[in-house]
């Protein structure tokens, strides 16, 4: 017997929009923290062109979230991070940031090897340190929610599900 979900009626919420899909994208975000500053990268393409973001990316098949976080930091800003130096600080379940819902895992590190540089000039126009209390106005909302949650000590959130 195949289980069929109960009818939700005429619902137009983001949850209903995703009802037919079982795919959830898993993203990892890395907060490189130096004193009271966080490293941001400036996007160079697509809908988020010229907006600030954290080093981040999607989980690859067969990859752990810690491996993905370390890989993304190395690929995007050229720093090497040991898994033991990554601390999970926030998870957010996101609707409306693409065609499928996303689960964003945010990891903080204060220890890495190398000086952050722009390793993806085709995707990123620069990297810069910003104090947590004076972030630029043009940070992409999804990573901004994670940065604020980290700053405020909130370990879980929902974004776009109302």
LINSULDA-V136660 format. One line per field, one symbol per residue. ss: DSSP state (h for helix, s for strand, l for the rest). psi: psi as a letter, one per 40 degrees, with the letter a starting at -180 (. if undefined). A space follows every 10 residues. Layout:
ss->???
psi->???
This chain:
ss->llllllllll lllhhhhlll llllssssss ssssllssss sssllhhhll lsslssssll llllhhhhhh hhhhhhhlls llhhhlssss ssssllllll lssssssssl llslllllll lllsssssss shhhllllsl hhhhhhhhhh hhlllssssl ll
psi->hhhhiiheag heiddddede hehhhhiihh hhhhbfiihi ihifiadfhe iiiihiiihi hehidddddd ddddddefih hideehhhei hhhhiefaei iihhhhhiie hihihhiheg edeheiiihh idefiidfhh dddddddddd defheiiihe e.
